[in-house]
Amino acid sequence: MGQQIDWTGIGMRMVQGLNTTIDAVRQLDTQEAALVMKLLGKTCTKMMKDGVGHQFGIAMIETSEKLALKDKLVFEDVIKMLAAIIAKLYFSAKSAEEVALVKQLEDAVNNYHIV
C-alpha cells in the first residue's frame, strides 16, 4: 500500500529530537528553543507524510510559534504543553506501531516531569 516504514528508527529519531528539544527549552532562550522545536516539527512532517508522526510534527511547529511569542519560558509549562500534544496523538494512532511510537514519546516527556 505504500512505503515500508522503519518504525524503530523513526521512533528513536523522534524521541532523540524530543529530548533535544526539551533540553533546549531548559537551556536556551525563547527564540532558540522555539527554533529547535520548529526544526523537529519540520523533520517529522518530512519523514512521515501522514499518521501520528506527521501530526506530532505539525503540533510541534504550531507550539514553537506560540513559544516564540513569549518573553520567557517556564520549563514546567512547556513540559505540560508537550504532554498534552502527545496525549492527543493516542486518539489518532491507527496501528500498534503508531501506539508504540506515541508511548515512546510519552515516556520521553515523562522522564522530565518535575516531581
Backbone bond lengths (Angstrom), bond angles and torsions (degrees), N, CA, C in turn:
res aa  C-N    CA-C-N  psi(-1)  N-CA   C-N-CA  omega(-1)  CA-C   N-CA-C  phi
1 M - - - 1.448 - - 1.516 110.99 -
2 G 1.260 120.11 -17.37 1.459 120.85 -178.84 1.502 108.04 -178.84
3 Q 1.293 114.48 -157.21 1.454 118.61 -178.20 1.521 110.63 -75.84
4 Q 1.311 114.92 150.85 1.457 120.70 174.41 1.528 107.24 -79.01
5 I 1.298 116.37 132.03 1.459 120.29 -176.11 1.524 109.39 -106.16
6 D 1.314 116.27 131.00 1.462 121.72 174.28 1.535 106.75 -88.35
7 W 1.331 115.05 88.20 1.464 120.36 -174.17 1.522 112.12 -63.05
8 T 1.333 116.59 -37.12 1.461 119.22 -178.80 1.517 110.42 -63.07
9 G 1.331 116.23 -47.50 1.464 120.77 -179.64 1.517 112.34 -64.16
10 I 1.317 115.65 -44.35 1.466 119.72 -179.74 1.524 110.36 -65.81
11 G 1.322 115.96 -44.14 1.464 119.15 178.71 1.514 111.92 -59.43
12 M 1.336 116.00 -43.72 1.453 120.06 179.55 1.529 111.17 -63.08
13 R 1.335 116.82 -43.05 1.469 120.08 179.48 1.523 111.56 -64.93
14 M 1.337 116.32 -40.01 1.462 119.36 179.62 1.520 111.42 -67.23
15 V 1.325 116.94 -41.42 1.466 120.62 179.12 1.532 109.92 -65.61
16 Q 1.335 116.66 -42.87 1.476 119.23 177.11 1.525 110.40 -60.64
17 G 1.332 115.92 -42.35 1.462 120.14 178.41 1.519 111.95 -63.21
18 L 1.332 115.94 -40.05 1.460 120.25 178.86 1.528 110.47 -66.33
19 N 1.327 117.23 -42.44 1.472 120.31 176.74 1.522 111.21 -61.50
20 T 1.318 116.79 -42.12 1.468 120.92 177.67 1.520 110.35 -62.12
21 T 1.330 115.97 -41.93 1.463 120.47 179.19 1.527 110.94 -62.43
22 I 1.332 116.54 -45.88 1.469 119.96 -179.58 1.523 110.23 -63.13
23 D 1.324 116.90 -42.00 1.472 119.97 176.85 1.525 110.74 -62.05
24 A 1.334 116.28 -38.20 1.472 120.28 179.35 1.521 110.21 -64.83
25 V 1.322 116.43 -41.72 1.468 120.11 179.10 1.522 109.49 -61.24
26 R 1.305 116.13 -37.77 1.466 120.93 -178.25 1.539 111.63 -70.15
27 Q 1.341 116.85 -34.15 1.465 119.84 -168.53 1.526 115.55 -109.22
28 L 1.333 118.18 -23.13 1.457 120.22 -171.69 1.522 111.48 -106.04
29 D 1.327 115.74 172.37 1.454 117.90 175.39 1.529 110.20 -78.79
30 T 1.302 115.62 174.09 1.463 121.35 -173.32 1.518 112.95 -56.15
31 Q 1.323 116.77 -47.56 1.466 120.53 -176.70 1.526 111.48 -63.99
32 E 1.324 115.90 -43.75 1.469 119.89 -179.57 1.531 111.24 -65.16
33 A 1.320 117.13 -44.31 1.460 121.12 -179.67 1.532 110.39 -64.03
34 A 1.328 116.56 -40.99 1.463 120.78 178.72 1.528 110.45 -62.89
35 L 1.315 116.78 -38.25 1.460 120.84 179.14 1.532 111.27 -65.19
36 V 1.330 117.02 -43.87 1.458 120.84 178.07 1.530 109.74 -60.93
37 M 1.328 116.77 -43.21 1.459 121.18 179.60 1.526 111.00 -64.03
38 K 1.323 116.54 -40.99 1.464 120.82 179.69 1.526 110.79 -64.97
39 L 1.330 116.53 -41.27 1.467 120.28 177.99 1.520 111.34 -62.14
40 L 1.340 117.87 -40.95 1.459 120.67 176.44 1.527 109.66 -61.48
41 G 1.321 116.54 -44.62 1.460 120.42 179.38 1.514 112.38 -59.63
42 K 1.327 116.49 -44.96 1.468 120.18 -180.00 1.528 110.97 -65.25
43 T 1.319 117.33 -39.85 1.466 121.27 178.08 1.524 110.31 -61.46
44 C 1.331 116.83 -43.70 1.471 120.39 -179.23 1.525 111.20 -64.80
45 T 1.320 117.37 -41.40 1.470 118.89 -178.58 1.521 111.23 -69.73
46 K 1.325 117.53 -28.05 1.467 119.83 176.90 1.529 111.25 -78.09
47 M 1.336 116.92 -39.55 1.463 121.04 -179.46 1.527 111.06 -66.78
48 M 1.319 116.54 -38.80 1.457 121.62 -174.40 1.522 108.54 -124.98
49 K 1.305 115.35 116.85 1.463 119.93 -175.39 1.520 112.73 -79.70
50 D 1.324 117.58 -14.29 1.458 120.22 176.47 1.521 109.05 -156.32
51 G 1.310 117.19 -174.18 1.456 121.53 177.74 1.517 113.30 77.33
52 V 1.326 114.77 -168.14 1.463 119.84 -173.60 1.528 112.74 -65.83
53 G 1.320 117.61 -33.11 1.463 119.72 178.50 1.518 111.31 -61.99
54 H 1.320 116.28 -42.25 1.458 121.56 179.12 1.537 110.19 -67.57
55 Q 1.327 115.80 -44.08 1.468 120.06 179.61 1.526 111.21 -64.14
56 F 1.325 116.29 -38.08 1.459 120.80 176.46 1.526 109.81 -61.18
57 G 1.333 116.19 -44.21 1.464 120.69 179.14 1.515 112.15 -60.17
58 I 1.321 116.61 -45.65 1.468 120.38 179.34 1.528 110.59 -62.13
59 A 1.330 116.52 -43.55 1.466 120.42 179.41 1.530 110.92 -63.01
60 M 1.333 117.00 -37.50 1.463 119.93 178.79 1.531 110.82 -66.67
61 I 1.322 116.98 -40.43 1.467 120.38 177.96 1.529 110.08 -62.83
62 E 1.328 115.94 -46.87 1.479 119.93 -179.93 1.528 111.02 -62.50
63 T 1.330 117.14 -41.71 1.463 121.10 179.61 1.522 110.61 -66.34
64 S 1.336 116.90 -38.23 1.470 119.67 179.75 1.525 110.64 -62.32
65 E 1.324 116.23 -36.39 1.460 119.57 178.83 1.521 111.23 -66.55
66 K 1.336 116.79 -36.35 1.469 120.42 176.41 1.530 110.48 -67.59
67 L 1.335 116.23 -42.03 1.465 120.26 -179.27 1.522 111.55 -64.42
68 A 1.335 115.58 -37.32 1.466 119.60 -177.47 1.530 111.89 -62.45
69 L 1.319 117.60 -23.08 1.463 121.78 -179.54 1.524 112.92 -83.29
70 K 1.317 116.87 -13.35 1.463 120.32 -177.36 1.522 111.01 -81.44
71 D 1.330 114.79 150.46 1.465 120.14 176.59 1.519 111.10 -75.15
72 K 1.330 115.40 -39.78 1.463 118.51 177.94 1.517 108.51 -146.35
73 L 1.314 114.78 156.48 1.461 120.71 -178.88 1.511 110.15 -99.91
74 V 1.318 115.55 137.95 1.457 120.98 169.65 1.525 105.25 -104.68
75 F 1.317 115.66 114.88 1.462 121.71 -172.91 1.530 111.80 -51.93
76 E 1.321 116.81 -46.93 1.467 120.70 -178.02 1.527 111.10 -60.44
77 D 1.332 117.05 -37.88 1.465 120.78 179.65 1.527 111.00 -64.35
78 V 1.317 116.29 -40.58 1.466 120.00 179.72 1.524 109.84 -66.72
79 I 1.324 117.50 -41.07 1.466 120.91 177.15 1.532 109.81 -59.58
80 K 1.326 117.21 -41.79 1.471 120.72 178.55 1.523 110.72 -63.77
81 M 1.328 117.28 -40.22 1.466 121.07 178.25 1.532 110.59 -62.19
82 L 1.321 115.96 -45.13 1.465 120.42 179.54 1.531 110.93 -64.02
83 A 1.320 116.75 -41.98 1.468 120.43 179.03 1.524 110.44 -61.82
84 A 1.329 117.42 -38.83 1.466 121.33 179.29 1.526 111.09 -66.26
85 I 1.331 116.94 -40.47 1.469 121.31 177.62 1.526 109.43 -59.45
86 I 1.323 115.66 -48.61 1.461 120.67 -175.56 1.527 111.28 -67.46
87 A 1.331 117.33 -38.06 1.470 120.58 178.26 1.531 110.53 -59.17
88 K 1.331 116.87 -39.77 1.470 120.77 179.66 1.528 111.65 -66.87
89 L 1.319 117.27 -29.83 1.465 120.66 -178.38 1.530 112.30 -65.06
90 Y 1.325 117.83 -28.19 1.463 119.73 178.44 1.527 111.39 -58.37
91 F 1.327 116.69 -33.55 1.464 120.55 -178.36 1.522 112.69 -71.13
92 S 1.328 116.65 -23.43 1.465 118.64 -177.55 1.526 113.63 -104.35
93 A 1.321 117.11 -3.03 1.473 119.89 177.84 1.522 109.18 -66.72
94 K 1.341 116.00 127.90 1.460 120.81 -174.20 1.531 113.33 -109.89
95 S 1.317 117.57 -2.21 1.460 120.07 -179.45 1.526 109.16 -145.49
96 A 1.313 114.85 166.01 1.467 119.88 178.02 1.529 110.54 -61.52
97 E 1.346 116.29 -35.63 1.467 119.87 179.30 1.519 111.21 -64.96
98 E 1.340 116.41 -40.71 1.467 119.58 179.28 1.522 110.76 -67.73
99 V 1.332 117.65 -39.78 1.465 120.75 176.92 1.534 109.58 -61.30
100 A 1.329 116.51 -42.06 1.467 120.64 179.09 1.529 110.93 -63.42
101 L 1.331 116.55 -38.42 1.463 121.10 177.81 1.524 110.48 -63.92
102 V 1.313 117.35 -45.83 1.469 121.14 178.90 1.529 109.79 -61.60
103 K 1.331 116.60 -40.26 1.467 120.40 178.66 1.526 111.43 -62.20
104 Q 1.342 116.56 -40.01 1.476 120.12 177.06 1.525 110.34 -61.26
105 L 1.325 116.69 -43.51 1.467 120.44 179.76 1.525 110.69 -65.46
106 E 1.345 115.50 -41.47 1.464 120.03 179.17 1.527 110.59 -61.98
107 D 1.325 116.50 -43.52 1.466 120.48 179.05 1.531 110.77 -61.25
108 A 1.329 116.23 -40.03 1.470 119.83 179.61 1.526 110.75 -61.39
109 V 1.322 117.00 -43.31 1.472 120.13 179.23 1.528 110.35 -68.79
110 N 1.330 116.74 -41.64 1.470 120.01 -178.94 1.521 112.07 -62.68
111 N 1.322 117.92 -27.41 1.452 121.22 177.39 1.526 112.31 -63.53
112 Y 1.339 115.85 -20.12 1.466 119.92 -176.86 1.527 112.28 -102.18
113 H 1.332 117.81 -2.46 1.459 118.68 -177.64 1.508 110.38 -59.21
114 I 1.308 114.25 133.71 1.460 120.41 179.28 1.520 106.83 -88.70
115 V 1.327 115.29 121.09 1.466 119.51 -175.84 1.508 109.44 -97.12
